[in-house]
Amino acid sequence: MVRPEKLAALKERMEALGIREQDLEESFVRGSGRGGQKVNKTNNCVYLRHTPTGIAVKCHADRSRELNRFLARRELCDAVEQMQTGRCAARARVIQRMRKQKDRRRRRRSTPTPSPPDSE
């Protein structure tokens, strides 16, 4: 269940980006993957298409259809924002965090460990 505050914030963001509910084509398709019989038998995967821009988003992050609808709209907002401004602030933060983590791992791997001295 999505909290009303989050729904209100998403609605404001959609209005700011010029995304109207009338411009969205929404359909539900069968999900796949983990989750068992419930996931494989119900249409809880959300396919959302913004007709003016042609951007399409498919979201199947959860078993709940309502949560997937919310997440799909949020992803659509990210995609439209990226198209309009050339970047998406939230996505840029996630990418930056992943890049830092990969750099730390790479440095740890590439640093040679000193070999023990020969005991002769």
Helices and strands as residue ranges (DSSP letters): H 4-17, G 21-23, E 24-29, H 37-41, E 45-50, E 55-59, H 65-85, H 89-110
